[in-house]
Amino acid sequence: MLDAIRQRCSVRTYTDEPVAEEDLQAILEAALCAPTANNVRPWHIVVVTDTEKRETLAGVHQWARFCAQSPVVLAFCADAERQPHWWIEDACAALENALIEAAALGLGACWVGIRGEEGGHGPGLEREQYVREALGIPGHIRVLALVSLGHPAGRPSPKPPGPMDVVHRESW
Ligand SMILES: Cc1cc2nc3c(=O)[nH]c(=O)nc-3n(C[C@H](O)[C@H](O)[C@H](O)COP(=O)(O)O)c2cc1C
């Protein structure tokens, strides 16, 4: 698993080979092993393989285009009524577990952020609403991000770990 963490990197090009159901199950199970605040487990994951739906998701913004090529797109969501405060952290932890499991299985994946700034400038909540409408996700469910998933068409190199000078011991 430590090797998988070090080998993980964002993969944005994929072959046509479908993701085996057992690999998908392993990735979903890894996601659902993540810690959640107060053990609420507010996550929901929408698994999308339908070509038309993936093409729609790929249009959410310009850095999501490869979702049309990856055989699977996962939408990581959370029930914000059940967990209004910690849903983002909970969904992030699940998503990261999924990325690591995908790397461990030799699959390629990429985190595609879609969350807008609430009440802020820029895309606001429009991207989330776009994904919600594309997948029929109910209003009380928040959408954190998409993950593209497939067999890598190339072997991008993992980045080295970040430098240690951001680590502060005992005090800043
Ligand atoms: C919150 C978040 C949002 C991201 N959104 C996108 C995205 O929309 N499109 C994309 O191609 N990569 C996206 N990424 C992937 C990052 O670009 C990538 O993790 C970063 O460049 C480091 O590369 P690595 O994953 O290969 O280590 C996102 C990553 C995070 C953590």
The ligand as an SDF file (V2000), in Angstrom:
LIG
                    3D

 31 33  0  0  0  0  0  0  0  0999 V2000
   -9.0640   19.1390   -5.1480 C   0  0  0  0  0  0  0  0  0  0  0  0
   -8.4270   18.6970   -6.4280 C   0  0  0  0  0  0  0  0  0  0  0  0
   -9.0010   19.0530   -7.6240 C   0  0  0  0  0  0  0  0  0  0  0  0
   -8.4330   18.6330   -8.8360 C   0  0  0  0  0  0  0  0  0  0  0  0
   -9.0700   18.9250  -10.0120 N   0  0  0  0  0  0  0  0  0  0  0  0
   -8.5380   18.5300  -11.1840 C   0  0  0  0  0  0  0  0  0  0  0  0
   -9.2170   18.7830  -12.4130 C   0  0  0  0  0  0  0  0  0  0  0  0
  -10.3040   19.3500  -12.4470 O   0  0  0  0  0  0  0  0  0  0  0  0
   -8.6460   18.3470  -13.5470 N   0  0  0  0  0  0  0  0  0  0  0  0
   -7.4320   17.6960  -13.5700 C   0  0  0  0  0  0  0  0  0  0  0  0
   -6.9560   17.3460  -14.6540 O   0  0  0  0  0  0  0  0  0  0  0  0
   -6.7600   17.4280  -12.4020 N   0  0  0  0  0  0  0  0  0  0  0  0
   -7.2910   17.8230  -11.2260 C   0  0  0  0  0  0  0  0  0  0  0  0
   -6.6670   17.5080  -10.0400 N   0  0  0  0  0  0  0  0  0  0  0  0
   -5.4070   16.7360  -10.0640 C   0  0  0  0  0  0  0  0  0  0  0  0
   -4.2070   17.6300   -9.7890 C   0  0  0  0  0  0  0  0  0  0  0  0
   -3.9690   18.4610  -10.8980 O   0  0  0  0  0  0  0  0  0  0  0  0
   -2.9970   16.7320   -9.4880 C   0  0  0  0  0  0  0  0  0  0  0  0
   -3.2710   15.9480   -8.3500 O   0  0  0  0  0  0  0  0  0  0  0  0
   -1.7410   17.5490   -9.2440 C   0  0  0  0  0  0  0  0  0  0  0  0
   -1.3310   18.1980  -10.4200 O   0  0  0  0  0  0  0  0  0  0  0  0
   -0.5840   16.6730   -8.7350 C   0  0  0  0  0  0  0  0  0  0  0  0
   -0.3120   15.6550   -9.6690 O   0  0  0  0  0  0  0  0  0  0  0  0
   -0.3690   14.1130   -9.2410 P   0  0  0  0  0  0  0  0  0  0  0  0
   -1.7960   13.7910   -8.8660 O   0  0  0  0  0  0  0  0  0  0  0  0
    0.0720   13.3880  -10.4750 O   0  0  0  0  0  0  0  0  0  0  0  0
    0.5330   13.9170   -8.0860 O   0  0  0  0  0  0  0  0  0  0  0  0
   -7.2360   17.8900   -8.8310 C   0  0  0  0  0  0  0  0  0  0  0  0
   -6.6620   17.5220   -7.6070 C   0  0  0  0  0  0  0  0  0  0  0  0
   -7.2500   17.9090   -6.4200 C   0  0  0  0  0  0  0  0  0  0  0  0
   -6.6390   17.4530   -5.1040 C   0  0  0  0  0  0  0  0  0  0  0  0
  1  2  1  0
  2  3  1  0
  2 30  2  0
  3  4  2  0
  4  5  1  0
  4 28  1  0
  5  6  2  0
  6  7  1  0
  6 13  1  0
  7  8  2  0
  7  9  1  0
  9 10  1  0
 10 11  2  0
 10 12  1  0
 12 13  2  0
 13 14  1  0
 14 15  1  0
 14 28  1  0
 15 16  1  0
 16 17  1  0
 16 18  1  0
 18 19  1  0
 18 20  1  0
 20 21  1  0
 20 22  1  0
 22 23  1  0
 23 24  1  0
 24 25  2  0
 24 26  1  0
 24 27  1  0
 28 29  2  0
 29 30  1  0
 30 31  1  0
M  END
$$$$
